[in-house]
Amino acid sequence: MKTIDTIIFDLGGVLIDWNPEYVYLDVFDGDREKMQQFFDTVCTHDWNENQDAGHPLAQATEERVALFPEHEDLIRMFYGRWEEMLGEAIEGTVAILKKLIDNKDYKVVALTNWSHETFPIALERFDFLHWFDGILVSGEEKTRKPFKDIYELTLSRFDIEAKRSVFIDDNLRNIIAAKDMGINTILFKNPEKLEEELKALNIIL
């Protein structure tokens, strides 16, 4: 087996905490059931992922308001208060990232599902995003995980050999798609488990 020379990080849920609950739980007065119903029917995960693939935020908002005019204020809040949904860095993973960067034996890149309109906010807030050898942002490419083309683009753009790389993501769907491309994978659970799994792949931290 060839040794791994490239680490590919997902960002949200692995290095950065992002959760719309940080806004909407207060809006719904702590009623999780009502909040979840809103996420399941109005501002859904699938709807948000369209923006991760480059759909304009303003257009997406107007389209959703047209479908659910009774929820207009709540819908406009999703991107209007998006920055408040951005939590803190997941420090344990950032520490692992720093070790890999300092090691200098590995190419370290990021592959993220993220709107190109909101990603600059994260770039300004989190210094560690500037440590990477490169970041591929789905919204800039008009595609997203788990579609095959975004993995192919990542491999080609950063000159990565699939079998010599490992991809870290907290979404099993994205992990399965990467495996299908011949990329080694780690399903992220927490920083401690990640460190164990990297060491199991003989990656030096």
C-alpha positions in Angstrom: 0.0 0.0 0.0 1.3 3.4 -1.0 1.8 5.9 1.9 -0.6 8.7 2.3 0.8 12.1 1.3 -2.3 14.3 1.2 -5.0 15.0 3.8 -8.3 16.5 2.6 -10.4 18.1 5.3 -14.1 19.0 5.2 -14.7 22.2 7.2 -18.2 22.5 8.6 -18.7 19.9 11.4 -15.0 18.9 11.3 -13.1 22.2 11.9 -15.9 24.7 12.3 -19.2 24.5 14.2 -22.2 25.7 12.2 -25.7 25.3 13.3 -28.9 27.2 12.5 -30.2 26.3 15.9 -28.1 29.1 17.3 -30.6 31.5 15.8 -33.8 29.6 15.5 -34.0 28.0 18.9 -34.5 31.4 20.5 -36.9 32.5 17.7 -39.1 29.4 18.5 -38.8 30.1 22.3 -36.9 26.9 22.9 -39.6 24.7 21.2 -37.4 22.2 19.4 -40.4 20.4 17.9 -41.7 23.6 16.1 -38.2 24.5 15.0 -37.5 21.1 13.6 -40.8 21.2 11.7 -39.7 24.5 10.1 -36.4 22.9 9.1 -38.2 19.8 7.7 -40.7 21.7 5.6 -39.5 25.3 4.9 -35.8 26.0 5.2 -34.8 22.5 4.6 -31.3 20.9 4.4 -31.8 20.2 0.7 -32.8 23.8 0.1 -29.7 25.1 1.8 -27.5 22.7 -0.1 -28.7 24.3 -3.4 -26.9 27.5 -2.2 -23.8 25.4 -1.4 -23.8 24.5 -5.1 -23.8 28.2 -6.1 -27.5 29.2 -6.2 -27.7 32.9 -5.2 -28.8 33.5 -1.6 -31.1 36.4 -2.5 -32.8 34.4 -5.2 -33.2 31.3 -3.0 -34.8 33.5 -0.3 -37.3 35.0 -2.6 -38.2 31.6 -4.1 -38.8 30.2 -0.7 -40.9 33.2 0.4 -43.0 32.8 -2.6 -43.7 29.2 -1.6 -44.2 29.9 2.1 -45.4 33.5 2.4 -46.7 32.9 5.9 -43.1 32.3 7.0 -41.5 35.2 5.3 -39.8 36.7 8.3 -38.4 33.3 9.4 -37.1 32.6 5.9 -35.4 35.9 5.5 -33.7 35.3 8.8 -31.9 32.2 7.5 -29.4 34.1 5.5 -30.0 37.5 7.0 -28.7 36.2 10.3 -26.4 33.5 8.9 -23.3 34.8 10.6 -24.9 34.1 14.0 -25.2 30.5 13.0 -21.5 30.3 12.7 -20.1 28.9 15.9 -16.6 28.5 17.2 -13.7 26.5 15.8 -13.5 22.8 16.8 -10.3 23.3 18.6 -9.2 19.7 18.9 -9.3 19.3 15.1 -7.6 22.6 14.6 -4.7 21.3 16.8 -4.5 18.2 14.6 -4.5 20.4 11.5 -1.6 22.5 12.9 0.4 19.3 13.6 -0.1 18.2 10.0 0.8 21.6 8.6 3.9 21.9 10.8 5.0 18.4 9.8 5.5 19.6 6.2 5.4 15.9 5.0 1.8 16.3 3.8 -0.2 18.3 1.4 -3.2 19.6 3.3 -6.2 20.9 1.5 -9.9 21.4 2.2 -13.0 20.4 0.3 -16.2 22.1 1.6 -19.8 22.4 0.8 -20.2 26.2 1.4 -21.9 29.1 -0.3 -19.4 31.3 -2.1 -21.3 34.3 -0.7 -20.8 33.4 3.0 -17.4 31.7 2.8 -15.5 35.1 3.0 -17.0 35.5 6.5 -15.4 32.3 7.6 -12.1 33.3 6.0 -12.1 36.5 7.9 -13.0 34.9 11.2 -10.8 31.7 11.3 -7.1 32.2 10.8 -6.5 28.5 10.3 -8.3 28.6 7.0 -5.3 30.3 5.6 -3.0 27.4 6.5 -4.2 25.1 3.8 -2.3 24.4 0.6 -5.7 25.1 -1.1 -9.4 25.1 -0.5 -12.1 24.0 -3.0 -15.4 25.8 -2.2 -18.5 24.1 -3.7 -20.3 27.4 -4.3 -17.5 28.7 -6.4 -17.5 25.5 -8.5 -21.3 25.3 -8.9 -21.4 21.7 -7.7 -21.1 20.0 -4.3 -20.4 16.8 -2.4 -21.4 14.0 -2.9 -21.4 14.5 -6.7 -18.5 12.8 -8.4 -17.3 15.9 -10.3 -16.3 17.8 -7.2 -14.0 15.0 -6.1 -12.5 14.7 -9.5 -12.0 18.5 -9.5 -10.3 18.4 -6.1 -7.9 15.6 -7.2 -7.0 17.3 -10.4 -6.7 20.9 -9.1 -4.3 19.9 -6.3 -2.5 17.2 -8.1 -3.7 14.4 -5.7 -3.4 10.7 -6.3 -6.6 9.2 -4.8 -5.0 6.2 -3.2 -2.4 8.3 -1.5 -4.9 10.7 0.1 -7.4 10.5 3.0 -10.6 12.5 3.1 -12.1 13.5 6.5 -15.8 14.4 6.6 -18.7 14.2 9.1 -21.3 13.2 6.5 -21.4 9.5 5.7 -22.9 10.2 2.3 -19.8 12.3 1.3 -17.5 9.6 2.7 -19.2 6.9 0.6 -18.8 9.0 -2.6 -15.1 9.6 -1.8 -14.5 5.9 -1.3 -16.1 5.2 -4.7 -13.3 7.5 -6.1 -10.6 5.3 -4.5 -9.9 7.9 -1.8 -9.1 6.7 1.7 -11.7 8.1 4.2 -12.3 8.8 7.8 -15.8 9.5 9.1 -15.3 12.3 11.6 -16.8 11.7 15.1 -14.6 13.8 17.3 -11.0 15.0 17.4 -9.8 12.2 19.7 -11.1 9.5 17.4 -9.7 11.4 14.4 -6.2 11.4 15.8 -6.5 7.6 16.5 -7.6 6.9 12.9 -4.9 9.1 11.4 -2.2 7.3 13.4 -3.7 4.0 12.3 -3.0 5.1 8.7 0.6 5.7 9.7 0.2 9.5 9.4 2.7 11.2 11.6 1.3 13.9 13.9 
